[in-house]
């Protein structure tokens, strides 16, 4: 029978009991982790968010009612207990901060009973994700999950504290806004008051924070909720949180400066990690050429080498045809010590490369006995092969891998292989934090699907002044005043200097394929505001979920979000999304198509 806690007041949490309380009386409340009856003495591990405290119920000391209650305790019962802190009579548990103490209980109340949970509430659960997410309220009781969410809370607090001291104002922006193009799909919200019209949930507060700069607020910060209807993966959710900021009268160096100091402060206060300043900077072009990625992991080497000039005159048709393409190249990486890989494993690497867009993968295996095996050696001269080995610093025992195609494909293939080998070879230390700024991104990127240039970041990114004269003749070569902050191969934040001159903004819309009328239809409120005196401004946004994931050493952002969605953007616990009553649809003037009804019926069955 569950009891009231009337008349009892918790004195502290379990792990807040320290040795200076020995001999004192405490009242603790929490969940039963486990109970062990040793014949007259019952040991109970009591758990709350702070940790675990061992309780002892000695039937020779406590009254009969208390002893009977103690004997009835099961995992996940919620209890309140009063007793005296004492040194452990038995073995010390060095894994617990409270491992030298125990509480000799003299009074017990059962506040709530529990059925047997569908999985053990314990550290590092091996329960399938589907089960954990269906019973998320139980999963969140596990100590490792609670540490993650407490770290997230601390990061949010430290963030607000730092930017408040730096003169930033925390300002909320709307959740219900206007649908605009140039991004992921919007989540739409129908309007009852305006039938047939829709709000869009914000993909980011981008336009509003720029308007705040127009309004003279100078420095803005927000922990902003954002929504994007896109395919999910380990570090992506349909709803997520950004640490979003914007600053007036600044350029690239000013934004980088305040954010370097923020990262240094955050990692020191949250993890005790010293981030050395200044953080390394690398242009987008250098990052792609050296690592095949604009979010390079610098915890290990295995850099790409451009060997195009060494094979330009070779008889190997794959190399020759690649170099005849626009932006074609031949590049390689050296997987140190992997020269003994079996042909079967090398074939798997080739299939992996094909999955990344390559036509194939070439290799040179340098055996420990000094012999060489290659997939293309018969098409090359001895001098050309020696030159390739030398260019990649090849030594006996190494595996040299080559890709030949357009740069975009070559970078993608070798960049992905580089990370795969690093994981297999144990080169990724989760306790090492390597930051790098990536700067001077291309302003535009060509979309074969759209058959036009698209903004690599967004349409409001300022081009570099020295490149602006090429916007008509060679728009793909124009660099942007854009920057990303990368940690251990993950982009944790990105931003740019914004366009604040009308003529540049209009030209950007033109290059992106907008007519003047289309631009005004989509962004009229912003373009109108730009008529009334716009300060130079710039900003940056961090993905809070991804940042916490890396700081917590978690494998996925689902482990640092209280109630996440799964791959199809549904919630296993609440079963959202779900059909709604016909009355609600009628009020909104919405008719569900037959196709949608069939899909709903299939989901329900």
C-alpha positions in Angstrom: 0.0 0.0 0.0 1.4 3.4 -1.1 1.7 5.9 1.7 1.8 9.7 2.0 5.0 11.6 2.7 3.2 13.9 5.0 5.4 14.9 8.0 8.6 13.8 6.3 11.0 16.2 4.6 14.0 15.1 2.6 17.2 16.4 4.1 19.4 15.8 1.1 20.0 13.6 -2.0 21.7 10.3 -1.7 25.2 11.3 -2.9 25.0 14.5 -1.0 25.6 12.5 2.2 29.3 13.0 3.1 31.5 11.6 5.8 31.0 14.7 8.0 27.4 13.6 8.4 28.5 10.3 10.1 26.5 10.0 13.3 23.8 12.4 12.1 20.2 11.5 11.1 19.1 12.0 7.5 15.9 11.5 5.6 16.4 10.2 2.0 13.9 9.6 -0.8 14.3 7.8 -4.1 14.0 4.5 -6.0 15.0 1.1 -4.9 17.9 -0.1 -7.1 18.1 -3.5 -5.6 17.3 -5.3 -2.3 19.1 -8.2 -0.6 17.7 -10.1 2.4 20.5 -11.7 4.4 18.3 -13.2 7.1 17.4 -10.6 9.6 19.4 -7.8 7.9 18.1 -6.3 4.6 20.5 -4.3 2.4 18.8 -1.8 0.0 20.5 0.4 -2.6 18.6 3.6 -2.8 19.0 5.7 -6.0 18.1 9.2 -6.9 19.6 11.5 -9.6 22.7 12.2 -7.5 23.8 8.6 -7.0 23.3 5.6 -4.7 23.3 5.2 -0.9 23.2 1.8 0.8 20.6 1.4 3.5 20.5 -1.3 6.3 17.3 -2.5 7.9 18.3 -4.6 11.0 15.3 -6.6 12.3 16.9 -6.7 15.7 16.8 -2.9 15.9 13.7 -1.7 13.9 10.1 -2.4 14.8 8.1 -5.3 13.2 6.1 -3.0 10.8 9.3 -1.4 9.4 10.9 -4.8 9.0 7.9 -6.2 7.1 7.9 -3.2 4.8 11.6 -3.5 4.2 11.2 -7.2 3.3 8.5 -6.3 0.7 10.7 -3.9 -1.2 11.3 -4.5 -4.9 13.2 -2.8 -7.7 11.8 0.7 -8.6 9.7 1.0 -5.5 9.7 4.7 -4.4 10.5 5.0 -0.7 11.2 7.5 2.0 13.6 6.4 4.8 15.0 7.9 8.0 18.1 6.7 9.7 21.6 7.4 11.0 24.7 7.7 8.8 27.5 5.4 9.8 30.7 4.0 8.4 30.2 0.8 6.4 30.6 -2.3 8.5 31.4 -4.4 5.4 33.5 -3.9 2.4 33.9 -0.4 1.0 32.4 0.1 -2.5 35.1 2.3 -4.3 32.8 2.7 -7.4 30.4 4.9 -5.4 31.1 8.3 -3.9 29.1 7.1 -0.9 30.9 3.8 -0.8 32.4 4.3 2.6 29.1 4.9 4.3 25.6 3.5 4.9 22.4 4.6 6.5 21.2 2.5 9.5 17.4 2.9 8.9 14.9 3.2 11.7 11.8 4.3 9.7 10.5 3.5 6.3 7.5 4.6 4.1 6.6 3.1 0.7 5.5 6.1 -1.4 4.8 4.1 -4.5 5.0 0.5 -5.6 6.2 -0.7 -9.0 5.6 -3.5 -11.4 8.6 -5.4 -12.7 10.1 -3.0 -15.3 10.4 -4.2 -18.9 14.2 -3.9 -18.7 16.7 -3.3 -15.9 17.2 0.3 -14.9 20.9 0.2 -14.9 24.1 1.8 -16.2 25.0 1.1 -19.9 21.8 -0.8 -20.7 22.0 -3.3 -23.6 18.3 -3.1 -24.1 17.2 -2.5 -27.6 16.7 1.2 -28.5 13.1 0.5 -29.5 12.2 -0.8 -26.0 14.1 2.0 -24.3 12.4 4.7 -26.3 8.9 3.1 -25.8 9.5 3.3 -22.0 11.6 6.4 -22.1 10.5 7.5 -18.6 12.2 4.4 -17.3 15.2 4.8 -19.5 15.7 8.3 -18.2 16.1 6.9 -14.7 19.3 5.2 -15.7 22.4 7.0 -14.2 24.2 7.4 -17.5 21.2 9.0 -19.1 20.7 11.3 -16.1 24.3 12.4 -16.3 23.8 13.3 -19.9 20.8 15.5 -19.2 22.4 17.1 -16.2 25.4 17.9 -18.3 23.0 19.4 -20.9 21.4 21.5 -18.2 24.8 22.7 -17.0 25.9 23.6 -20.6 22.7 25.7 -21.1 23.3 27.5 -17.8 27.0 28.2 -18.6 26.0 29.4 -22.0 23.5 31.9 -20.7 26.0 33.0 -18.0 28.9 33.6 -20.4 26.9 35.5 -23.1 25.1 37.6 -20.4 28.5 38.8 -19.2 29.5 39.6 -22.8 26.5 41.9 -23.2 24.2 39.7 -25.1 20.4 40.0 -24.7 18.3 36.8 -24.6 15.3 37.4 -26.9 12.7 34.9 -28.0 11.6 34.7 -31.7 8.3 33.3 -33.0 7.5 29.7 -33.4 4.8 30.4 -35.9 6.2 32.1 -39.0 6.1 32.3 -42.8 7.3 29.4 -45.0 10.4 30.4 -47.0 12.4 28.4 -49.5 16.2 27.6 -49.6 16.4 25.0 -46.9 14.9 21.7 -45.7 11.2 21.0 -45.8 9.1 23.1 -43.4 6.8 21.6 -40.8 3.5 23.4 -41.6 0.8 24.4 -39.1 -2.7 25.1 -40.5 -4.5 28.3 -39.4 -8.1 28.0 -38.3 -8.6 31.7 -38.5 -7.2 31.9 -42.0 -8.5 28.8 -43.8 -6.2 27.5 -46.4 -3.2 29.3 -45.0 -0.3 27.9 -43.0 2.3 28.9 -40.6 5.8 27.2 -40.7 7.7 26.1 -37.7 11.1 27.8 -37.7 14.0 25.9 -39.3 16.1 28.6 -37.6 15.5 32.1 -36.2 17.7 33.5 -39.1 15.5 36.2 -40.5 14.2 37.3 -37.0 17.7 37.7 -35.6 18.7 39.8 -38.5 15.7 42.0 -37.9 16.8 42.3 -34.3 20.1 43.7 -35.5 18.0 46.2 -37.7 16.2 47.1 -34.5 19.4 48.1 -32.7 19.7 45.3 -30.1 23.4 44.8 -31.0 24.0 41.4 -29.4 21.3 38.7 -29.3 21.4 35.2 -27.9 18.7 32.5 -27.7 18.5 28.8 -27.0 16.1 28.4 -29.9 13.9 25.4 -30.8 14.1 24.6 -34.5 12.2 22.2 -36.8 13.2 20.6 -40.1 11.3 17.9 -42.0 14.3 15.9 -43.3 15.6 12.3 -43.1 17.0 11.4 -39.7 20.4 9.9 -38.7 22.4 9.5 -35.5 23.0 13.3 -35.1 19.8 14.6 -36.6 16.3 15.1 -35.2 13.1 16.8 -36.6 13.1 19.1 -33.6 16.4 20.3 -32.1 17.9 23.2 -30.2 20.4 25.8 -31.4 22.6 28.2 -29.4 21.8 31.0 -31.7 23.5 34.4 -31.8 23.9 37.6 -33.8 26.2 40.6 -33.4 26.2 44.1 -35.0 29.2 46.1 -36.2 31.5 43.1 -36.4 33.4 41.0 -38.9 34.6 37.4 -39.1 37.4 37.9 -36.5 35.0 39.4 -33.9 32.6 36.5 -34.1 35.4 34.0 -33.9 37.0 35.8 -30.9 33.9 35.7 -28.7 33.2 32.1 -29.6 36.7 30.9 -28.9 36.4 32.4 -25.4 33.0 30.8 -25.0 34.3 27.4 -25.9 37.2 27.7 -23.6 35.0 28.8 -20.7 32.4 26.1 -21.4 34.8 23.2 -21.6 36.7 24.3 -18.6 33.6 24.8 -16.4 31.7 21.7 -17.6 34.4 19.2 -18.2 37.6 20.6 -16.7 39.2 20.6 -20.2 41.6 23.4 -21.2 40.9 24.5 -24.8 44.0 26.2 -26.1 43.5 29.5 -27.9 43.6 30.6 -30.6 41.9 27.7 -32.2 43.4 26.5 -35.5 41.9 28.0 -38.7 41.8 26.3 -42.1 40.2 27.4 -45.3 37.5 25.2 -46.9 39.8 24.5 -49.8 42.7 23.3 -47.6 40.3 21.1 -45.5 39.0 19.4 -48.7 42.4 18.9 -50.2 44.0 17.5 -47.0 41.1 15.6 -45.4 38.4 15.2 -48.1 35.9 16.9 -45.7 34.8 20.4 -44.6 34.5 19.0 -41.1 37.9 17.2 -40.7 38.8 15.1 -37.7 42.2 16.3 -36.6 42.8 13.6 -34.0 44.8 11.6 -36.5 46.7 12.1 -39.8 46.1 9.9 -42.8 45.8 13.0 -45.1 44.9 13.0 -48.7 47.7 13.4 -51.3 47.0 14.8 -54.8 49.0 12.6 -57.2 47.4 13.9 -60.4 50.7 15.3 -61.9 52.4 11.9 -61.2 50.0 9.9 -63.3 48.9 12.4 -65.9 50.9 10.6 -68.6 50.3 7.1 -67.5 48.7 4.3 -69.6 46.0 3.6 -67.0 42.7 4.6 -68.6 40.9 5.2 -65.2 43.5 7.9 -64.2 43.5 9.5 -67.7 39.7 9.7 -68.0 39.4 11.2 -64.5 41.9 13.9 -65.3 40.1 14.8 -68.5 37.0 15.8 -66.5 36.4 19.3 -65.2 37.7 19.4 -61.7 39.0 15.9 -62.0 41.9 14.5 -59.9 43.6 11.4 -58.6 44.3 11.3 -54.9 45.4 8.8 -52.3 45.7 8.0 -48.6 48.1 5.8 -46.7 46.5 3.4 -44.2 49.6 2.8 -42.1 50.1 -0.9 -41.2 47.1 -2.2 -43.1 49.1 -3.7 -46.0 48.2 -7.2 -44.9 44.5 -6.8 -45.4 42.9 -9.8 -47.2 41.6 -9.4 -50.8 38.1 -10.0 -49.4 38.4 -7.0 -47.1 39.9 -4.8 -49.8 36.9 -5.8 -52.0 34.6 -4.6 -49.2 36.5 -1.3 -49.2 35.9 -1.0 -53.0 32.1 -1.6 -52.5 32.2 1.0 -49.7 33.8 3.5 -52.1 31.2 2.7 -54.8 28.5 3.5 -52.2 30.2 6.9 -51.8 29.8 7.6 -55.5 33.1 6.3 -56.9 33.4 4.0 -59.9 35.9 1.9 -58.0 39.0 2.0 -55.8 42.6 1.3 -56.6 45.2 0.0 -54.2 48.9 -0.7 -53.6 49.7 -3.2 -50.8 53.2 -2.9 -49.5 54.1 -6.2 -47.9 56.5 -6.6 -45.0 58.9 -8.6 -47.1 59.3 -5.7 -49.5 57.1 -7.0 -52.3 54.2 -5.0 -53.7 50.7 -6.0 -54.9 48.5 -3.6 -56.8 45.2 -3.6 -58.6 46.5 -1.4 -61.4 50.3 -1.9 -61.4 50.3 -3.7 -64.8 49.2 -0.5 -66.4 52.0 1.6 -64.8 55.7 1.9 -65.2 58.1 1.0 -62.3 59.0 4.6 -62.0 55.4 5.7 -61.8 54.7 3.2 -59.1 57.7 4.2 -57.1 56.7 7.9 -57.4 53.2 7.0 -56.0 54.7 5.1 -53.1 57.1 8.0 -52.3 54.3 10.6 -52.6 52.3 8.8 -49.9 55.3 8.1 -47.7 54.7 4.4 -48.2 56.6 1.9 -46.1 56.5 -1.9 -45.9 53.2 -2.9 -44.2 51.2 0.0 -45.6 48.1 0.1 -47.7 47.8 2.9 -50.3 44.4 3.6 -51.6 43.5 5.8 -54.6 40.4 7.4 -56.1 40.1 9.0 -59.5 37.1 11.2 -60.5 35.8 14.7 -60.1 37.1 16.3 -57.0 33.8 16.2 -55.2 33.6 12.4 -55.5 37.3 11.8 -54.8 37.1 13.9 -51.6 33.9 12.1 -50.5 35.4 8.7 -51.0 38.8 9.2 -49.5 37.4 11.3 -46.6 34.9 8.5 -45.7 37.6 5.8 -46.0 39.9 7.9 -43.8 37.3 7.9 -41.0 36.5 4.2 -41.4 40.2 3.2 -41.1 40.6 5.6 -38.1 37.7 3.8 -36.3 39.0 0.3 -37.2 42.6 1.2 -36.1 41.5 2.8 -32.8 42.8 6.3 -33.6 39.7 8.1 -32.3 40.2 9.1 -28.6 36.8 10.3 -27.3 38.5 12.2 -24.5 40.6 14.2 -26.9 38.9 17.4 -28.2 40.4 18.9 -31.4 38.8 22.1 -32.6 39.3 23.8 -36.0 37.6 26.7 -37.7 36.8 26.2 -41.4 36.7 29.5 -43.3 36.2 30.9 -46.8 33.5 28.5 -47.9 32.3 28.7 -51.5 29.4 31.2 -51.6 27.4 29.0 -54.0 27.2 25.3 -55.0 25.7 23.9 -58.1 22.7 21.6 -57.8 22.2 19.1 -60.7 18.7 18.5 -59.4 17.7 22.1 -59.5 19.9 23.0 -62.5 21.1 26.2 -60.8 23.4 27.5 -58.1 22.2 27.2 -54.5 23.5 29.1 -51.5 25.9 26.9 -49.6 24.8 28.4 -46.3 21.8 30.7 -47.0 20.9 33.6 -49.3 22.0 36.3 -46.8 25.7 35.3 -46.6 28.2 38.1 -47.5 30.6 37.3 -50.3 34.3 38.1 -49.9 34.8 41.6 -51.3 37.9 40.5 -53.4 35.8 37.8 -55.2 32.6 39.8 -55.9 33.7 40.9 -59.4 33.4 37.2 -60.5 29.8 36.8 -59.5 28.6 36.9 -63.1 31.6 35.4 -64.9 32.5 32.6 -62.5 30.0 32.5 -59.6 31.2 29.1 -58.4 34.6 30.6 -57.5 33.2 33.3 -55.2 34.1 32.7 -51.6 31.9 33.6 -48.7 32.5 35.2 -45.3 31.3 32.0 -43.8 32.8 29.9 -41.0 32.1 26.6 -39.2 33.5 25.4 -35.9 34.4 21.7 -36.1 35.1 19.4 -33.2 36.4 15.9 -33.7 35.0 15.6 -37.3 31.6 17.1 -36.3 30.4 20.5 -37.3 29.1 21.9 -34.0 28.4 25.4 -35.2 28.4 27.6 -38.3 27.7 31.1 -39.3 28.6 34.0 -41.6 28.8 37.7 -42.0 25.4 38.8 -43.4 24.7 41.0 -46.5 23.5 44.4 -45.4 23.6 46.3 -48.7 20.5 46.1 -50.9 22.4 45.9 -54.2 24.4 42.9 -53.1 21.3 41.2 -51.7 19.4 41.8 -54.9 22.2 40.3 -57.0 22.4 37.3 -54.7 18.7 36.6 -55.3 19.2 37.0 -59.0 22.1 34.5 -59.1 20.0 32.0 -57.0 17.3 32.2 -59.7 14.8 34.5 -57.9 13.0 37.2 -59.8 12.7 40.4 -58.0 9.0 39.7 -57.5 9.7 36.2 -56.0 12.3 37.6 -53.6 9.9 40.3 -52.4 7.1 37.7 -52.1 9.2 35.5 -49.8 11.3 38.0 -47.9 9.4 41.3 -48.2 9.5 42.0 -44.4 13.3 41.6 -44.3 13.9 43.6 -47.6 11.6 46.3 -46.4 13.5 46.5 -43.1 16.7 46.8 -45.1 15.5 50.2 -46.4 15.8 51.8 -43.0 19.4 51.6 -42.0 21.0 48.2 -41.5 24.2 47.8 -39.4 26.9 45.4 -40.6 26.1 42.2 -38.7 27.2 38.5 -38.4 26.2 35.5 -36.4 26.7 31.9 -35.6 24.6 29.0 -34.3 25.6 25.9 -32.5 23.7 22.6 -32.6 23.2 22.2 -28.8 22.3 18.6 -29.1 25.4 17.7 -31.1 27.6 19.7 -28.8 26.3 17.9 -25.7 26.6 14.5 -27.4 30.3 15.1 -28.0 30.9 16.5 -24.6 29.1 13.6 -23.0 30.8 11.0 -25.1 27.5 9.7 -26.3 27.0 7.8 -29.6 23.9 9.6 -30.7 22.0 12.8 -29.9 19.1 10.7 -28.9 21.0 10.0 -25.7 21.2 13.7 -24.8 17.5 14.6 -25.7 14.9 13.7 -23.1 12.2 12.6 -25.5 13.6 12.1 -29.0 12.1 10.8 -32.2 13.1 7.6 -34.1 14.2 7.4 -37.7 10.8 7.9 -39.2 10.2 11.0 -37.0 7.8 9.2 -34.8 7.7 9.0 -31.0 7.5 5.4 -29.8 6.3 6.5 -26.3 3.4 8.8 -27.2 2.8 7.3 -30.7 3.0 10.7 -32.3 2.2 11.6 -35.0 -1.4 10.2 -35.0 -4.7 10.8 -36.8 -6.9 13.5 -35.3 -10.7 13.8 -35.0 -12.7 14.7 -38.1 -14.1 17.7 -36.2 -10.6 19.1 -35.8 -10.0 18.7 -39.6 -13.3 20.3 -40.4 -12.4 23.4 -38.2 -9.2 23.8 -40.2 -10.7 23.2 -43.6 -8.5 20.2 -44.2 -9.4 17.1 -46.1 -7.2 14.0 -45.8 -6.5 12.3 -49.1 -7.4 8.6 -49.8 -3.6 7.9 -50.1 -3.0 9.4 -46.6 -5.9 7.4 -45.2 -4.5 4.1 -46.6 -1.0 5.0 -45.1 -2.6 5.6 -41.7 -4.5 2.3 -41.8 -1.3 0.5 -42.8 0.6 2.1 -39.9 -2.2 1.2 -37.4 -2.3 -2.4 -38.6 
